[in-house]
Amino acid sequence: MSLPSLWIGLAAGVFGGLVGLGGGIVAVPLMSSLLKLTQHQAVATSLVLVVFTGLAGALTYAAHSSVDWLAALLIFPSAMLTANWGARYANRLPEWKLRRVFGWYLIVVAVSLLLKPHIPHLEEPLQGWLRSIPLIFTGAAAGFASGLLGVGGGTITVPIMVLLVGLEQHTAQGTSLLAMVPSALVGSYIHYRHGNLAQEHVPGLVVGILLGASTGAVVANQLPEFWLRLLFAGVLIWTALRYVAAKPKSTPQATKPTQDPT
């Protein structure tokens, strides 16, 4: 278990605990810069963290009766299907394009953090088949993002479950954590089959993220939420700008052999 992996896991876990998101959006850039993993390797390895974050977080929310089990079951099938597609598509993208897509996703996350308090809430949750359509849709969108970018997809699922389905905020977050586990497992397996999983770093990352998530949750209750969201949104945008500016690496041109004048 390497020390850098442990520290990256801690940082990702603390972030997730502080702002209620998965650690992938923090772990992927740190693994790329500190562990020198390629974007494909960072995405694949991050999905393993998402599995453990989802399990630990969902159990905590379930203990407080803040998980909608039926909603999670409706999300599972579409999320698992599109996670497969996302992971396969990620392996077809060149490194620089995958970095750009991840950068734009970070910007979406940053904006979502700033707008979080202003998300409206339906007074009455949808019932019966009416709730199935948005839940299947959100599962498909979140699953594809999970497989493609190595994230949990909570930025997609939580607002939709609050805005369109009418779930209470805590229940939406708990349900999102549970729903991300199967899709992350599928995405991890597909990336593993393509040889992208950095297995030597997994133990330290998992230990770090489990410790960090609980620490972040404790700290979050002691600090003003507005300034936390503003701080992390700024950090994410700063990180995103470097990813969005990614360009294909120029290949050195082969020099033509000079002809002997004689």
TIZA-474445 format. One record per residue (C-alpha): residue number from 1; residue in three letters; z, x, y. Coordinates in pm, 1 decimal. Layout:
N
   k   r       c3       c1       c2
 NUM Ala        Z        X        Y
...
REM end
This chain:
262
   k   r       c3       c1       c2
   1 Met      0.0      0.0      0.0
   2 Ser   -123.7    174.5    314.4
   3 Leu     75.0    162.5    638.2
   4 Pro   -225.6     66.7    857.7
   5 Ser   -296.4   -230.4    629.6
   6 Leu     65.7   -342.3    660.8
   7 Trp     56.0   -322.0   1040.1
   8 Ile   -271.1   -515.5   1058.7
   9 Gly   -124.8   -784.8    835.7
  10 Leu    184.3   -803.2   1055.8
  11 Ala    -23.2   -836.3   1373.5
  12 Ala   -242.5  -1107.7   1220.5
  13 Gly     60.5  -1294.5   1086.3
  14 Val    250.8  -1280.8   1414.7
  15 Phe    -55.3  -1413.7   1598.2
  16 Gly    -95.4  -1696.4   1348.2
  17 Gly    271.2  -1787.9   1374.1
  18 Leu    267.7  -1778.8   1753.2
  19 Val    -36.4  -1995.4   1819.2
  20 Gly    -72.1  -2189.8   1494.5
  21 Leu   -400.5  -2037.9   1374.1
  22 Gly   -500.8  -1830.5   1074.6
  23 Gly   -486.7  -1452.0   1103.8
  24 Gly   -855.0  -1385.8   1033.9
  25 Ile   -959.9  -1380.3   1399.0
  26 Val   -716.1  -1091.2   1454.3
  27 Ala   -742.8   -918.9   1115.4
  28 Val  -1123.8   -886.4   1113.5
  29 Pro  -1152.8   -685.7   1441.1
  30 Leu   -852.2   -467.7   1349.4
  31 Met   -987.3   -391.0   1002.7
  32 Ser  -1322.5   -297.5   1153.1
  33 Ser  -1172.1    -63.8   1414.0
  34 Leu   -867.5     83.9   1236.4
  35 Leu   -965.1     79.1    869.1
  36 Lys  -1331.8    151.6    947.9
  37 Leu  -1451.7   -134.3    729.3
  38 Thr  -1795.9   -281.0    782.8
  39 Gln  -1810.8   -633.0    923.1
  40 His  -1902.7   -763.7    577.7
  41 Gln  -1603.3   -587.7    417.9
  42 Ala  -1365.7   -708.9    691.5
  43 Val  -1483.4  -1069.7    650.0
  44 Ala  -1445.3  -1055.4    270.9
  45 Thr  -1098.4   -900.0    282.1
  46 Ser   -981.7  -1138.8    554.9
  47 Leu  -1053.3  -1437.7    330.3
  48 Val   -787.7  -1315.3     86.3
  49 Leu   -537.8  -1325.3    372.9
  50 Val   -646.9  -1678.8    457.3
  51 Val   -555.8  -1788.6    103.3
  52 Phe   -198.8  -1660.3    135.8
  53 Thr   -160.4  -1782.0    494.8
  54 Gly   -277.7  -2129.3    392.9
  55 Leu    -44.4  -2149.5     93.6
  56 Ala    264.0  -2025.0    280.4
  57 Gly    196.0  -2237.5    587.1
  58 Ala    111.6  -2552.9    392.8
  59 Leu    433.8  -2527.5    191.2
  60 Thr    634.3  -2497.5    512.9
  61 Tyr    465.1  -2801.5    668.7
  62 Ala    493.7  -2997.5    342.6
  63 Ala    869.2  -2938.3    341.6
  64 His    877.4  -3122.9    674.6
  65 Ser    645.8  -3401.9    544.9
  66 Ser    367.3  -3285.4    776.6
  67 Val     76.3  -3273.0    530.5
  68 Asp   -169.8  -3557.3    472.2
  69 Trp   -251.1  -3497.2    104.9
  70 Leu   -529.7  -3755.7     88.2
  71 Ala   -702.7  -3606.8    392.4
  72 Ala   -683.8  -3260.2    236.6
  73 Leu   -836.2  -3392.3    -87.7
  74 Leu  -1126.1  -3539.8    109.7
  75 Ile  -1185.9  -3206.8    284.6
  76 Phe  -1172.5  -2990.7    -31.4
  77 Pro  -1514.8  -3066.7   -191.2
  78 Ser  -1735.6  -3021.6    115.7
  79 Ala  -1537.2  -2716.7    230.4
  80 Met  -1572.7  -2543.2   -107.1
  81 Leu  -1945.4  -2617.4   -118.3
  82 Thr  -2025.1  -2489.1    229.1
  83 Ala  -1789.9  -2188.0    194.8
  84 Asn  -2019.2  -2077.1    -86.0
  85 Trp  -2320.9  -2115.6    143.4
  86 Gly  -2146.2  -1938.8    432.9
  87 Ala  -2049.0  -1638.8    220.1
  88 Arg  -2400.3  -1607.2     77.8
  89 Tyr  -2554.0  -1636.5    423.9
  90 Ala  -2314.9  -1372.9    560.9
  91 Asn  -2439.3  -1124.4    303.6
  92 Arg  -2797.9  -1182.0    418.7
  93 Leu  -2719.3  -1116.0    785.0
  94 Pro  -2745.5   -762.4    920.4
  95 Glu  -2420.6   -608.8   1045.5
  96 Trp  -2495.0   -651.1   1416.4
  97 Lys  -2589.1  -1018.3   1386.7
  98 Leu  -2272.3  -1097.7   1193.5
  99 Arg  -2070.1   -924.9   1464.8
 100 Arg  -2239.1  -1133.0   1734.1
 101 Val  -2170.0  -1459.7   1551.8
 102 Phe  -1804.9  -1358.2   1511.3
 103 Gly  -1785.6  -1276.2   1882.4
 104 Trp  -1907.9  -1621.6   1985.2
 105 Tyr  -1659.1  -1777.4   1743.2
 106 Leu  -1376.9  -1584.2   1914.1
 107 Ile  -1484.6  -1732.8   2247.2
 108 Val  -1471.0  -2084.0   2096.1
 109 Val  -1119.5  -2010.0   1966.5
 110 Ala  -1007.3  -1881.3   2307.8
 111 Val  -1135.5  -2193.5   2484.1
 112 Ser   -968.7  -2411.4   2218.4
 113 Leu   -634.7  -2240.7   2282.6
 114 Leu   -659.7  -2315.3   2653.7
 115 Leu   -762.7  -2678.3   2599.1
 116 Lys   -513.6  -2746.6   2318.0
 117 Pro   -259.8  -2943.0   2531.1
 118 His   -537.1  -3166.0   2665.4
 119 Ile   -675.5  -3285.0   2330.3
 120 Pro   -639.4  -3666.1   2329.2
 121 His   -475.7  -3842.6   2038.8
 122 Leu   -578.2  -4174.0   1884.2
 123 Glu   -298.1  -4427.4   1901.7
 124 Glu   -374.4  -4562.6   1553.5
 125 Pro   -495.9  -4330.9   1270.8
 126 Leu   -819.2  -4434.7   1101.2
 127 Gln   -776.6  -4606.4    766.9
 128 Gly   -984.4  -4646.9    451.9
 129 Trp  -1344.1  -4530.5    434.2
 130 Leu  -1366.9  -4486.3    813.2
 131 Arg  -1158.2  -4168.8    793.5
 132 Ser  -1370.8  -4023.4    511.7
 133 Ile  -1675.9  -3947.6    727.1
 134 Pro  -1509.6  -3718.4    987.1
 135 Leu  -1295.6  -3553.3    717.8
 136 Ile  -1597.8  -3469.2    500.8
 137 Phe  -1778.7  -3342.1    810.8
 138 Thr  -1489.8  -3123.0    922.4
 139 Gly  -1454.2  -2983.4    570.8
 140 Ala  -1822.1  -2887.4    566.6
 141 Ala  -1809.3  -2720.0    908.4
 142 Ala  -1481.6  -2536.4    844.1
 143 Gly  -1586.9  -2423.9    495.8
 144 Phe  -1909.4  -2269.4    625.1
 145 Ala  -1721.9  -2089.0    905.5
 146 Ser  -1465.5  -1964.3    654.0
 147 Gly  -1722.8  -1814.7    418.2
 148 Leu  -1935.4  -1673.8    700.8
 149 Leu  -1666.6  -1524.2    926.1
 150 Gly  -1358.0  -1474.2    708.2
 151 Val  -1144.9  -1724.7    903.5
 152 Gly   -945.6  -2029.0    803.4
 153 Gly  -1141.5  -2279.7   1011.2
 154 Gly   -836.3  -2436.8   1175.2
 155 Thr  -1009.1  -2422.8   1513.2
 156 Ile  -1260.9  -2670.5   1372.7
 157 Thr  -1046.0  -2890.9   1150.0
 158 Val   -739.0  -2946.3   1368.2
 159 Pro   -914.2  -3085.8   1680.1
 160 Ile  -1134.8  -3314.9   1468.9
 161 Met   -839.2  -3447.6   1269.0
 162 Val   -645.2  -3512.1   1590.5
 163 Leu   -932.5  -3648.2   1801.8
 164 Leu  -1142.9  -3841.9   1548.8
 165 Val   -907.2  -3918.7   1258.4
 166 Gly   -591.6  -3977.6   1463.0
 167 Leu   -351.9  -3747.6   1277.2
 168 Glu    -45.0  -3622.6   1460.3
 169 Gln    -76.1  -3257.5   1574.6
 170 His    173.3  -3110.8   1325.7
 171 Thr     26.2  -3312.1   1037.8
 172 Ala   -323.7  -3196.2   1133.2
 173 Gln   -212.0  -2832.6   1131.5
 174 Gly    -32.6  -2864.4    796.8
 175 Thr   -330.4  -3042.9    640.8
 176 Ser   -567.6  -2780.9    779.8
 177 Leu   -363.7  -2498.4    625.2
 178 Leu   -370.8  -2665.7    284.7
 179 Ala   -742.0  -2748.7    308.5
 180 Met   -842.2  -2389.5    387.5
 181 Val   -711.4  -2249.2     56.9
 182 Pro   -988.5  -2365.1   -184.2
 183 Ser  -1271.3  -2270.7     52.8
 184 Ala  -1116.8  -1926.9    113.3
 185 Leu  -1091.1  -1873.7   -262.8
 186 Val  -1458.2  -1961.9   -308.7
 187 Gly  -1564.8  -1739.7    -18.7
 188 Ser  -1352.5  -1449.8   -146.6
 189 Tyr  -1512.5  -1472.6   -489.7
 190 Ile  -1867.5  -1475.5   -352.5
 191 His  -1797.2  -1174.3   -129.2
 192 Tyr  -1625.3   -998.0   -421.0
 193 Arg  -1935.9  -1043.7   -634.4
 194 His  -2138.7   -876.9   -359.3
 195 Gly  -1898.7   -578.8   -364.5
 196 Asn  -1758.5   -631.6    -14.2
 197 Leu  -1387.7   -677.4    -92.5
 198 Ala  -1175.6   -375.9     11.7
 199 Gln   -924.8   -421.9   -271.4
 200 Glu   -718.8   -113.1   -186.1
 201 His   -608.1   -270.1    144.4
 202 Val   -519.9   -617.2     13.0
 203 Pro   -153.0   -555.4    -90.3
 204 Gly    -46.5   -418.9    250.2
 205 Leu   -236.7   -686.7    439.4
 206 Val    -83.8   -970.1    233.9
 207 Val    272.9   -840.6    268.1
 208 Gly    224.6   -787.9    640.7
 209 Ile     76.9  -1130.1    710.5
 210 Leu    351.5  -1312.4    518.4
 211 Leu    622.5  -1125.7    711.6
 212 Gly    441.2  -1157.6   1042.1
 213 Ala    377.7  -1531.8   1015.9
 214 Ser    747.7  -1610.5    986.3
 215 Thr    831.8  -1368.3   1267.6
 216 Gly    568.7  -1519.7   1494.3
 217 Ala    697.6  -1870.6   1432.6
 218 Val   1050.2  -1763.9   1535.2
 219 Val    928.8  -1585.1   1849.6
 220 Ala    708.0  -1879.9   1948.1
 221 Asn   1014.8  -2099.1   1987.0
 222 Gln   1164.4  -1856.3   2238.3
 223 Leu    864.3  -1810.2   2469.6
 224 Pro    672.4  -2047.0   2701.4
 225 Glu    371.1  -2178.3   2506.6
 226 Phe    139.5  -2183.1   2808.6
 227 Trp    170.9  -1810.1   2874.4
 228 Leu    133.0  -1732.1   2504.9
 229 Arg   -190.9  -1926.3   2485.3
 230 Leu   -318.8  -1771.5   2809.4
 231 Leu   -235.5  -1418.6   2690.2
 232 Phe   -400.0  -1455.8   2352.0
 233 Ala   -704.5  -1631.5   2496.9
 234 Gly   -754.2  -1333.0   2727.0
 235 Val   -722.5  -1085.7   2439.9
 236 Leu   -967.8  -1284.6   2227.7
 237 Ile  -1227.2  -1303.8   2505.5
 238 Trp  -1196.3   -929.0   2568.6
 239 Thr  -1248.8   -863.9   2197.2
 240 Ala  -1532.8  -1116.9   2178.2
 241 Leu  -1730.4   -948.1   2456.5
 242 Arg  -1755.7   -629.9   2249.9
 243 Tyr  -1880.1   -827.5   1949.4
 244 Val  -2127.9  -1040.5   2143.2
 245 Ala  -2282.3   -723.2   2286.6
 246 Ala  -2348.3   -578.9   1939.0
 247 Lys  -2700.7   -445.1   1895.5
 248 Pro  -2895.5   -319.2   1594.7
 249 Lys  -2846.0     48.4   1530.2
 250 Ser  -3149.6    246.2   1631.1
 251 Thr  -3302.9    444.1   1349.4
 252 Pro  -3419.9    793.7   1435.9
 253 Gln  -3794.9    814.5   1449.0
 254 Ala  -3954.4   1043.6   1202.7
 255 Thr  -4117.8   1341.2   1368.5
 256 Lys  -4483.7   1385.3   1293.9
 257 Pro  -4575.7   1718.4   1140.0
 258 Thr  -4755.2   1941.7   1381.3
 259 Gln  -5098.2   2052.7   1280.6
 260 Asp  -5174.5   2421.5   1254.7
 261 Pro  -5432.3   2496.5   1522.4
 262 Thr  -5582.8   2773.3   1318.3
REM end
